C-alpha cells in the first residue's frame, strides 16, 4: 500500500464534515479496502467510500452533502474521492440508485453487487456499523449475473469506441476489469488490480500493454521517460492492441457464462 498523511487527512476531514449528517456507518471499498488496502496507490487510486445516513435523503440532505464536498475542495486528493450515500431503509436492492458524489459532481447511481460483495468480504470500516449489519448479502448467482451483464452491455459496447482507448484510464480499467470478471465467474472470488495484472498474460492479453499498465500504476524509481512523440505513437498502438484483445475475450467470456 502506498499511503501517506494526505490520504488520512482527507479521510479524517471527511468524517469530521459528516458529523452533522448523522452517519450510521462509513466504509471504504475498492483499492483502499482490498485485502487491507495493499492495492491502494496514493494519487492514482480512487478513494471509494460508502456512507450510511440515518435518513431519509431529502432535498435538504442533498444540499448539505453538496456543501460538505464544496468545503473539501482544497484537499490535495479530493478529486479522487467518490462516495455513495445510503440509508438503512434504502440499502437493499442493487438496482436502486443512490445519491453519489464522484468526478466532483452529484448524481445518482446503484451500489453494484461487486461493491456490495467487496464490502462484505474486505470492506474497511472507517466508523460505525459493520457492512454485514446493514447490507443484505450478495449471492454467487447475483454476482455472476451482474459481472456478465457488465462485460456484455457496457464493456463490449465501449470496445468499439476507438477514442476511449487512447486514454490511460480506459486501458487500465478495461483490462483489469476483464481479468477480475474472468476470475469472479470461474471461482467466485474478487481479486485486486495487482492480481489482475499478474493474470492478464495468461488470458492472452498483449504483454506490452500489461507492462505499460504496471509501469504506470506501480512505477519504479529511475524508470526512463518517453518523448512526447513516442507517447502519442504508443497510445495509438496500445489502443489497437487493447481493443483487439478485449473484443474477442469479452465475447468468449460472455458466451461461456450465459
Secondary structure as UniProt FT lines:
FT   HELIX           5..18
FT   HELIX           19..21
FT   STRAND          23..29
FT   HELIX           30..33
FT   HELIX           34..37
FT   TURN            38..39
FT   TURN            42..44
FT   STRAND          47..53
FT   HELIX           59..71
FT   TURN            72..74
FT   TURN            76..77
FT   HELIX           78..80
FT   STRAND          81..87
FT   TURN            88..90
FT   TURN            94..95
FT   STRAND          97..102
FT   TURN            103..104
FT   STRAND          105..110
FT   HELIX           113..122
FT   STRAND          124..128
FT   HELIX           131..134
FT   HELIX           140..149
FT   HELIX           150..155
FT   HELIX           156..159
FT   HELIX           162..166
FT   HELIX           168..187
FT   HELIX           193..200
FT   HELIX           201..203
FT   HELIX           207..217
FT   TURN            221..222
FT   HELIX           228..257
//
